[in-house]
Amino acid sequence: MQNLMPVIFIAFVVVIVIGGIYSAMAARKRQEGLMELAQRLNLNFDMELDYNIPGRFGFLKQLDQGEDR
């Protein structure tokens, strides 16, 4: 059983690394799809996070009201 512990640990690390790589590839594919859609709709697409959107669009405050948001 002691000899099996390093193998299990290495397998666990490999699974985590593969999951991280897959996640990064999926995120990149989503971003490329959104960029393509924006180009087809003649819109601008910026991949950077923008935390100022709710401040610029006051009507979004209504999305925080009510049940089952």
Residue, then its C-alpha position, 0 to 999 in steps of 0.5 A: m500500500q505504501n508503494l501505491m501512494p506516490v502513484i496515486f498522488i502523481a495520477f491526481v496531479v496529472v488529472i488536475v493539470i489536464g483539467g486546467i488545460y482543458s478549461a483554458m482551451a474551452a474558455r479560449k474557444r468561447q471567447e473566439g466564438l463571441m468575437e466571431l459573433a460580435q464581428r458578424l453583428n458589427l459589434n465590438f468585443d473586448m475580452e477584458l473584464d469590465y466591472n463598470i457595466p452596472g454603473r453605466f447601465g442603470f436599468l440593470k439594477q432591476l435584475d437584482q430585484g424580485e424572486d428567483r433571480 
